[in-house]
C-alpha cells in the first residue's frame, strides 16, 4: 500500500468518525500532534491517540474535514484541509508519516 493509499484509508475512517477504523489505520506506536496553541498537544501510542480522536468526535459530531490538496513525497503525505462545524471553519495542514502501510505520525497545523 502506498503512503497516499494509507492516508486515504485513514481519512475515510476519520470522515466516518469511526475511532476503531482510524486506529486500525495507524501503527501501535503512532503519534498525533493536535493544533492546540502554542505548539500542539502530543499524543503517543494507540491508546492516547484513540482517546484524542474520541474526544474530538464527541465534542464536534457535526465536524467535517475537506481535503483541498494532497501531496505525496515518499513516506510523507501533506494534506491541506478545511474543517467545518456549524457555522464556523478553520484551515490547516496535516503532515503524515506512513510506515508499512499505516499512519505512524500525524502532525496538524492550523491557520490563525
N, C-alpha and C positions, 0 to 999 in steps of 0.2 A: 504494500500500500504506500503510495506517495505521501509526502508531507501535506500536499494540498488535499488529498482524499481524506487523510486523518483529521484535518481541521474541518473539512466539510461534514464528516461524521459527528464530530464534537458539536459543531454549530447546529446541526439538525436536532440533536438531543437537547441542546441548550434552548433552542427556539420552542421546543415542546415542553420546556421546564420539567424534564424527566431526569431527576437527580441520579437515579441508578444508571441510566444510559450515559449521562455525562461522565460519571466516574468510570464506567466501563470503557470510555474512550480515552482515559488518562492512565498514565503509569501509576504504580502504587506509591512511588516516591515523588509524585507530582508537586509542582509549586505554582501557586497563584498569588499575584500581587494585585490588589484592587486599586481603585482610584482615590481612596481617601487621602486628603491633604495631610501633611505636605508631601510625603513620599510613598503613600500607599501602605496598607497593611499586608504583611506577608504570611501566607498560609502554606505549610509544608506537610506533605503526606495526604493520602486519600481521605482519611478521617477529618482532618482540619479543613480540607478543600470542600468536602461534602457538606460540612456544617455551614461554610460560607455561601455555597450555592443555595442550600435550603433556606437560609435567612433571606437572601436576595429574592428568591421566588415567593416567599411568604410575604415579604414587605411590598412587593410590586407585582402582583399576579397579572396585571394588565400590561406590564412592561414588554417591549419587543425591540430586538436588535435588527437593523437593516444594514447589510454589508454594502458599502459604497465602492470599495475597491479591494482587491485581494492580490497580493504579490508573493510568489514563491521564490525562495532562494536557498536551494539545498534543503537542509533540515529546518529551515526557518520559514515561517509564513507570517506576513504582516497583513492585517485586515483593518481598513479604515471603515468606521461604522457610525451609525446614528442610532441612539437609544431613545425610544419614546415611551411615555407613560401619561395617561390622562391628557392634559393639555400642555405638557412640558416635554422637553427633549434636551439631550446633550450629544456632542460629537466627540469621537475619540479614536484611538488606535489600540489594537492588541498585537503584541509580538509573541508569537507561538514558537516553541521549540518542539520538534517531533522526534521521538526515538522509538524504533521498532514498530512503527505504525500507530503509535499512541502519542497523545499530547503529554509532554513531560513538563512543560512550563508555559504559563500564560501570564504575560505582563501587560497590564492595562494602563492606559494613559488617557486623560480626558482634557478637552479644551476648557478654559475658564479657570 
